[in-house]
Amino acid sequence: MHIVVHTGRDDWASRIEEDEEKPNIAKELKALLGPKGKFYEATSGSVMISNCSSGPAGSVTIFPEGRSFSGLRDYEGVYHDFVRMLLVPEDLRVEAPGKLPFKDHSSGENITILICGHNARDSRCGIMGPLLRDEFKAQSKKSVHERSGWEPDVSLISHIGGHAFAGNIIIYFPSTWTKHPLAGKGIWYGRVEPKHVEGILRETVTKGVIIEELFRGGLDLDGRLLKLGQ
Protein backbone atom coordinates (compact mmCIF):
# COMPACT_ATOMS: atom_id res chain seq x y z
CA MET A 1 0.00 0.00 0.00
CA HIS A 2 1.23 3.47 -0.85
CA ILE A 3 -0.07 6.47 1.11
CA VAL A 4 0.44 9.75 -0.72
CA VAL A 5 0.08 12.95 1.32
CA HIS A 6 -0.78 15.99 -0.82
CA THR A 7 1.17 19.04 0.35
CA GLY A 8 0.95 21.54 -2.51
CA ARG A 9 4.75 21.98 -2.43
CA ASP A 10 7.91 20.07 -3.34
CA ASP A 11 10.56 21.55 -1.03
CA TRP A 12 10.28 18.95 1.74
CA ALA A 13 13.00 18.29 4.31
CA SER A 14 15.37 15.39 3.64
CA ARG A 15 13.29 13.25 5.99
CA ILE A 16 9.66 14.19 5.49
CA GLU A 17 8.76 13.33 9.09
CA GLU A 18 11.12 16.16 10.14
CA ASP A 19 9.49 18.73 7.88
CA GLU A 20 8.44 21.91 9.68
CA GLU A 21 5.02 22.07 8.03
CA LYS A 22 2.19 21.85 10.56
CA PRO A 23 0.39 19.57 10.76
CA ASN A 24 2.87 17.06 9.35
CA ILE A 25 0.52 14.30 8.18
CA ALA A 26 3.35 12.06 6.94
CA LYS A 27 4.98 12.24 10.39
CA GLU A 28 1.75 11.33 12.16
CA LEU A 29 1.07 8.36 9.88
CA LYS A 30 4.67 7.11 10.05
CA ALA A 31 4.45 7.16 13.85
CA LEU A 32 1.47 4.79 13.68
CA LEU A 33 2.57 2.60 10.76
CA GLY A 34 6.37 2.61 11.08
CA PRO A 35 8.51 -0.05 12.84
CA LYS A 36 7.70 1.34 16.32
CA GLY A 37 4.10 2.15 15.51
CA LYS A 38 0.97 0.62 16.97
CA PHE A 39 -0.22 -0.69 13.59
CA TYR A 40 3.09 -1.84 12.14
CA GLU A 41 2.44 -5.57 12.69
CA ALA A 42 -1.18 -5.30 11.53
CA THR A 43 -0.01 -3.97 8.17
CA SER A 44 3.04 -6.27 8.02
CA GLY A 45 5.21 -3.19 7.57
CA SER A 46 4.08 -2.99 3.95
CA VAL A 47 2.96 0.64 3.85
CA MET A 48 4.98 3.32 2.06
CA ILE A 49 4.25 6.95 2.93
CA SER A 50 5.25 9.80 0.62
CA ASN A 51 4.65 13.50 0.27
CA CYS A 52 3.37 14.79 -3.05
CA SER A 53 3.57 18.18 -4.74
CA SER A 54 -0.07 18.28 -5.82
CA GLY A 55 -2.92 19.63 -3.71
CA PRO A 56 -5.22 20.20 -2.03
CA ALA A 57 -2.86 20.32 0.94
CA GLY A 58 -4.01 18.11 3.77
CA SER A 59 -5.62 15.42 1.62
CA VAL A 60 -4.39 11.85 1.25
CA THR A 61 -4.67 9.28 -1.54
CA ILE A 62 -4.36 5.53 -1.01
CA PHE A 63 -2.76 3.64 -3.89
CA PRO A 64 -3.16 1.43 -5.82
CA GLU A 65 -6.88 1.81 -4.99
CA GLY A 66 -6.79 5.51 -5.83
CA ARG A 67 -9.11 6.50 -2.97
CA SER A 68 -8.67 10.11 -1.83
CA PHE A 69 -9.67 11.65 1.49
CA SER A 70 -9.61 15.08 3.10
CA GLY A 71 -10.44 16.18 6.62
CA LEU A 72 -7.37 14.75 8.35
CA ARG A 73 -6.84 18.02 10.25
CA ASP A 74 -10.25 18.39 11.79
CA TYR A 75 -10.22 16.64 15.20
CA GLU A 76 -8.03 14.99 17.82
CA GLY A 77 -7.24 11.36 17.08
CA VAL A 78 -7.97 11.75 13.36
CA TYR A 79 -4.82 9.89 12.24
CA HIS A 80 -5.45 6.96 14.58
CA ASP A 81 -9.02 6.64 13.30
CA PHE A 82 -7.92 7.00 9.68
CA VAL A 83 -5.54 4.05 10.07
CA ARG A 84 -8.05 1.87 11.95
CA MET A 85 -10.87 2.49 9.47
CA LEU A 86 -9.02 2.45 6.15
CA LEU A 87 -5.43 1.21 6.25
CA VAL A 88 -5.29 -1.98 8.30
CA PRO A 89 -6.47 -5.28 6.71
CA GLU A 90 -10.24 -5.45 6.33
CA ASP A 91 -10.72 -8.10 9.03
CA LEU A 92 -9.08 -5.75 11.58
CA ARG A 93 -10.84 -2.54 10.59
CA VAL A 94 -13.17 -0.63 12.87
CA GLU A 95 -16.36 0.63 11.27
CA ALA A 96 -17.06 4.33 11.33
CA PRO A 97 -20.00 5.47 13.44
CA GLY A 98 -22.25 6.38 10.52
CA LYS A 99 -20.45 8.31 7.81
CA LEU A 100 -16.68 8.30 7.64
CA PRO A 101 -15.27 11.27 9.57
CA PHE A 102 -13.10 12.04 6.55
CA LYS A 103 -14.46 13.34 3.29
CA ASP A 104 -14.08 10.82 0.47
CA HIS A 105 -13.46 12.76 -2.72
CA SER A 106 -12.22 9.89 -4.87
CA SER A 107 -12.79 10.04 -8.57
CA GLY A 108 -10.82 6.92 -9.46
CA GLU A 109 -10.96 7.82 -13.12
CA ASN A 110 -7.48 9.02 -14.03
CA ILE A 111 -4.02 7.57 -14.35
CA THR A 112 -1.54 9.05 -11.86
CA ILE A 113 2.17 9.49 -12.58
CA LEU A 114 4.36 10.16 -9.53
CA ILE A 115 7.97 11.23 -10.12
CA CYS A 116 10.64 11.31 -7.39
CA GLY A 117 11.84 14.91 -7.19
CA HIS A 118 13.10 15.00 -3.59
CA ASN A 119 16.00 17.42 -3.97
CA ALA A 120 16.80 17.69 -0.25
CA ARG A 121 17.27 13.91 -0.14
CA ASP A 122 19.32 13.50 -3.32
CA SER A 123 20.19 16.02 -6.03
CA ARG A 124 19.93 13.41 -8.79
CA CYS A 125 16.19 13.15 -8.24
CA GLY A 126 16.04 16.88 -7.53
CA ILE A 127 17.41 17.58 -11.00
CA MET A 128 15.72 14.81 -12.98
CA GLY A 129 12.29 14.99 -11.30
CA PRO A 130 11.23 18.47 -12.51
CA LEU A 131 12.58 17.74 -16.00
CA LEU A 132 10.47 14.59 -16.22
CA ARG A 133 7.40 16.30 -14.77
CA ASP A 134 7.55 19.02 -17.39
CA GLU A 135 8.14 16.52 -20.20
CA PHE A 136 5.27 14.25 -19.10
CA LYS A 137 2.91 17.21 -18.96
CA ALA A 138 4.01 18.52 -22.35
CA GLN A 139 3.86 15.14 -24.07
CA SER A 140 0.51 14.30 -22.43
CA LYS A 141 -1.10 17.39 -23.84
CA LYS A 142 0.37 16.75 -27.27
CA SER A 143 -0.33 13.04 -27.72
CA VAL A 144 -2.34 11.13 -25.12
CA HIS A 145 -5.05 13.75 -24.75
CA GLU A 146 -5.57 13.97 -28.51
CA ARG A 147 -5.95 10.20 -28.91
CA SER A 148 -8.06 9.29 -25.90
CA GLY A 149 -9.54 12.46 -24.42
CA TRP A 150 -7.75 12.38 -21.05
CA GLU A 151 -4.46 13.35 -19.46
CA PRO A 152 -2.66 11.65 -16.57
CA ASP A 153 -2.23 13.47 -13.26
CA VAL A 154 1.50 14.22 -12.96
CA SER A 155 3.19 15.23 -9.67
CA LEU A 156 6.53 15.18 -7.90
CA ILE A 157 6.88 12.89 -4.89
CA SER A 158 9.29 12.45 -2.00
CA HIS A 159 11.87 9.66 -1.66
CA ILE A 160 10.70 6.24 -2.89
CA GLY A 161 14.07 4.45 -2.78
CA GLY A 162 16.93 3.88 -5.16
CA HIS A 163 18.27 7.32 -6.05
CA ALA A 164 20.88 5.60 -8.21
CA PHE A 165 17.96 4.70 -10.50
CA ALA A 166 16.91 8.36 -11.03
CA GLY A 167 14.59 9.22 -12.60
CA ASN A 168 12.20 7.06 -10.66
CA ILE A 169 8.51 7.11 -11.54
CA ILE A 170 5.43 5.19 -10.41
CA ILE A 171 2.35 4.95 -12.65
CA TYR A 172 -0.96 4.02 -10.99
CA PHE A 173 -3.81 2.81 -13.20
CA PRO A 174 -7.45 3.09 -12.02
CA SER A 175 -9.19 -0.20 -11.32
CA THR A 176 -12.28 1.26 -13.03
CA TRP A 177 -10.48 1.07 -16.39
CA THR A 178 -11.47 -2.57 -16.71
CA LYS A 179 -10.41 -2.85 -20.36
CA HIS A 180 -6.89 -1.56 -19.71
CA PRO A 181 -4.29 -4.36 -19.32
CA LEU A 182 -2.81 -2.69 -16.23
CA ALA A 183 -6.07 -1.69 -14.50
CA GLY A 184 -5.64 -1.49 -10.72
CA LYS A 185 -1.87 -1.82 -10.86
CA GLY A 186 1.10 0.35 -10.03
CA ILE A 187 4.16 0.17 -12.30
CA TRP A 188 7.57 1.42 -11.13
CA TYR A 189 10.16 2.51 -13.67
CA GLY A 190 13.75 3.56 -13.03
CA ARG A 191 16.51 5.32 -14.99
CA VAL A 192 13.82 7.21 -16.89
CA GLU A 193 15.05 10.16 -18.96
CA PRO A 194 13.04 12.79 -20.85
CA LYS A 195 13.72 10.89 -24.08
CA HIS A 196 11.72 7.94 -22.69
CA VAL A 197 8.58 9.90 -21.85
CA GLU A 198 6.83 9.76 -25.21
CA GLY A 199 7.38 5.99 -25.40
CA ILE A 200 6.10 5.45 -21.84
CA LEU A 201 2.92 7.37 -22.61
CA ARG A 202 2.40 5.52 -25.86
CA GLU A 203 3.32 1.98 -24.78
CA THR A 204 2.57 1.77 -21.05
CA VAL A 205 -0.04 4.42 -20.36
CA THR A 206 -2.08 4.00 -23.54
CA LYS A 207 -1.45 0.36 -24.53
CA GLY A 208 -0.63 -1.22 -21.15
CA VAL A 209 2.73 -2.61 -22.32
CA ILE A 210 5.54 -2.78 -19.73
CA ILE A 211 8.94 -1.55 -20.94
CA GLU A 212 11.30 -4.21 -19.63
CA GLU A 213 14.52 -2.20 -19.58
CA LEU A 214 12.95 0.43 -17.32
CA PHE A 215 10.86 -1.86 -15.10
CA ARG A 216 11.77 -1.95 -11.37
CA GLY A 217 8.65 -3.66 -10.04
CA GLY A 218 4.95 -3.22 -9.48
CA LEU A 219 1.98 -3.68 -7.19
CA ASP A 220 -1.56 -4.94 -7.68
CA LEU A 221 -4.76 -4.20 -5.78
CA ASP A 222 -4.18 -7.10 -3.38
CA GLY A 223 -0.76 -5.79 -2.42
CA ARG A 224 1.12 -8.47 -4.34
CA LEU A 225 4.40 -7.52 -5.94
CA LEU A 226 4.48 -7.78 -9.72
CA LYS A 227 7.23 -9.23 -11.84
CA LEU A 228 7.65 -9.38 -15.58
CA GLY A 229 5.35 -11.92 -17.18
CA GLN A 230 2.54 -11.44 -14.63
Summary of the structure (lengths in Angstrom):
residues: 230
radius of gyration: 17.2
end to end distance: 18.7
largest distance: 50.7
contacts: 722
relative contact order: 0.14
helix: 30%
strand: 20%
